[in-house]
Amino acid sequence: MLTLIVGFDTKSAAAISKCMIMGASASSVWYNLRVPHPCREVPIIDYDLALLFQPMLMLGITIGVSLSVVFPYWLITVLIIILFIGTSSRSLFRATEMWKEETILKKAMAEGQQTFVNSNGEILIDVEYEPLVPKEEKTALVNHVYLSLLSSSIFYLSKSKHYSYSFQQIMRDNLNIKRIIVLLLVWICFLLLQVFKNDLRACTPLYWVLNLLQFPAAFAVFFYECIKLYKESKRRRLVGNQESICEANIQWTATNLALCALCGIIGGTVGGLLGSGGGFILGPLLLEIGVIPQVASATATFVMMFSSSLSVVEFYLLKRFPIPYALYLMSVSILAGFWGQFIVRKLIAILKRSSIIVFILSGVIFASALTMGVIGVEKSIRMINNHEFMGFLDFCSNQ
């Protein structure tokens, strides 16, 4: 859209879009801190998964930003089209499935939902097709009734608990300070390496040394979290405890951990190269490993806040975007992110069909791919007619 409406070239649009992603994700994270977990009394942001994926995403972003210097205009355009069409198709498929489930739910509600009573007199509610209606935000004036999990599809409603939250309580319940400090240390480490590298002449020995130092820094944190998840998962399996360590309902084996590392690097590379944000891959990946949609969205947004901010710094050091435009559009994104979260949650609660929002999102992404494809093809044809260079650029001379 930046290319179509404002007139930025593809590379500048990718950089400015990172600024907008950073602003929107930061405001969304702030909003999510006021939102309770859908079915447990834990933070809606899964910090274990965030710490597992963030180092790999940031490493991939560094690779992606470097590739954006080398890749020609037409190739970046083609990759954006492929990414957006793939994402919109996946969103359309998920929206269709959600629509079918919501239709079944509405029919069941119309006929009257069947309830059961156990031996203790507690009401069992079948929520196999429970709508994705969000809970209200945690505020000092809101009371909540929490559902305790019995099985994958049966909940029981126990005594109602009324909570009165102060701002301090909200921060204490939703923030894991130790995990956030580790994430900040990783971010600072990558930032310092980028700052030091920016003062060096491209392709010198010290330049490559600083580039390669990002790999041990990222893998050190990743392996630390891998060992923690693997040991805890193995210990629970030995004692027969089936409760998940974190939100992901998978066994933390070496194969699954290696797959997470690969997907994290790919997602970061795509985000750094195209300015799309690693969440395009991280969000669906979290859903695939068993994370519920609300937690997957909140965790992906939290990680994107860190990863996109690093991309913004790297693009700034490369002088890839005009600062006034970036500040203005980032401010708009901050407001849009907060009010978007608020309006979407209210709209889902009113319509009882969250699939409508996914349909709209899928349509917008597809329209972006279509318009950018037309503009990209037109400009590529113009470049060919003008006999402009269409190949890969030299990395060292274009830094």
Secondary structure as GFF3:
##gff-version 3
##sequence-region A 1 399
A	DSSP	pi_helix	2	6	.	.	.	ID=ss1
A	DSSP	alpha_helix	10	32	.	.	.	ID=ss2
A	DSSP	alpha_helix	47	70	.	.	.	ID=ss3
A	DSSP	alpha_helix	73	111	.	.	.	ID=ss4
A	DSSP	beta_strand	115	117	.	.	.	ID=ss5
A	DSSP	beta_strand	123	126	.	.	.	ID=ss6
A	DSSP	beta_strand	148	149	.	.	.	ID=ss7
A	DSSP	beta_strand	154	157	.	.	.	ID=ss8
A	DSSP	alpha_helix	167	174	.	.	.	ID=ss9
A	DSSP	alpha_helix	177	198	.	.	.	ID=ss10
A	DSSP	alpha_helix	205	238	.	.	.	ID=ss11
A	DSSP	alpha_helix	254	274	.	.	.	ID=ss12
A	DSSP	alpha_helix	279	288	.	.	.	ID=ss13
A	DSSP	alpha_helix	293	317	.	.	.	ID=ss14
A	DSSP	alpha_helix	323	351	.	.	.	ID=ss15
A	DSSP	alpha_helix	355	385	.	.	.	ID=ss16
###
